[in-house]
């Protein structure tokens, strides 16, 4: 598989990434620090997307059902050289399914996620998966 995206910016304005039929604005100026994602947040968003995609994919393979999944990711920025460290995710599945094997799901997410495996080559990643009854 090969991937391709396009991105552009205008001097003193913010930028946009074009991916397929989507445009994702991101901040490159001081004026957008509080309103638009920055590159580090887009990076973490990519990891979150990878994990959530695998939750969906493995629901068919491992034969479990869920109504919703949410993920929160936190990371620390190391200063010199600048890089992301200590990435921690908290994945929550809302499900009434009592057969979900959390350890197997976690193992598969961490073994087969393209972005996950790319990131773990340069950063420590740890996480938890919780199942909550969607009462």
C-alpha positions, 0 to 999 in steps of 0.5 A: 500500500502507498499513501499520499496527501497534500498540504499547503500554507500561506505566509502568516496564515494557517495551513490545510492538509488535503486527504482524499475528499477531506480538508483538515485545517491546522495551526501554524500561526500564533493566532490559532494556537487555541483554535486549530490543531497543531502538528503534534496534535495531528500526530496524536490524532493519527495514532488515535485514528489507527487504534480506533480503526483497529477496534472496528476491524477486530470487532469482526475478527474477534467477534465482539460488538460495541456501540461506541469507542472513545480514546484519549491520548496524552504525550510529553514533548521532550525539548532537545531534540524535540520529540514526543515521549511517554505516549499514554492512551486510554481506550474505552469501549461501550459494550454489553458484550461480555465476551470481549477479550481485552488482553487479546484486543490490546495485543492485536491493536499493538501488534497490527496497527501501522501507525502504532508500530511506526510510533513505537519505534521512536517513543514509548507507548502504553495504554489501557482498554476499559469496557463500559456497559452503555446503560 
